[in-house]
């Protein structure tokens, strides 16, 4: 197998891990102003992601670094064409990080509620923009023969992309609710469970709409594995909903996470061997062959990845194991 293909697969794994882990962070942040009935409960929700949210973002940084080193032409085209969207995402993520730290710096109710809404905005905006980005990468964007993006920011805001952004947000909200139902107990867990049940039908409708538009707007279903993965994702989400109805919090969280992973799998499977589709001419698409680094660079990166990726995975697994227990209601936060 070519090393460029190996790095394509590694990118898929990194983004699947990122969406699985950061997805419930986004969901918790979006739900924070609505589920927390008082300051003690809102602190409890924040502390549910407190030990892990920063580490979850590392997956995105690692994926970006891997793309820069393995597929520099994709990195250049993507970051120049999606510059404004990525700038807004970065600003929102910085705002969220500041808010998570600053909300506890003052005991005033107005102070903390203000930062809670910043956490909400810093979670909602990236979730929306990831949906826009994924939809556009599948549908295709205006890339010319020189591998340059020749469109504008508003070219990214097609109806398909907007449906994709809505579907991403609603799935992440459900994923976050499933996580909170698992990590809390009592009334907080019950409200998180009810949030999933109330949001679930809207998320399912948005996802089915996205699947239908994907069939019309893209060639993803031309690849059998991608189509099967997408329908399995729908089945996993239904399973998560039914498990939530039966109050099986652990199973519901696993199923909602599997939904996210399967959607990411379908996305990369449907793209392969392309990384960015040109809507101007399919021959101008960026692929694992014409956008990859030199074989020597890929070889060195592969050696480094074999050494350091297991260390990172072991550390993050250890962190989740340490903080695996639900947060008790009577704990001090």
Secondary structure, 3 states (H helix, E strand, C coil): CCHHHHHHHHHHHHHHHHHHHHHHHHHHHHHHHHHCCCHHHHHHHHHHHHCCHHHHHHHHHHHHHHHHHHCHHHHHHHHHHCHHHHHHHHHHHHHHHHHHHHCCCCCCHHHHHHHHHHHHHHHHHHHHHHHHHHHHHHHCECECCCCCECCCHHHHCCHHHHHHHHHHHHHHHHHHHHHHHHHCCHHHHHHHHHHHHHHHHHHHHHHHHHHHHHHHHCCHHHCHHHHHHHHHHHHHHHHHHHHHHCCCHHHHHHHHHHHHHHHHHHHHHHHCCEEECECCCHHHCEECCCCCCCHHHHHHHHHHHHHHHHHHHHHHHHHHHHCCCCCCCCCCC
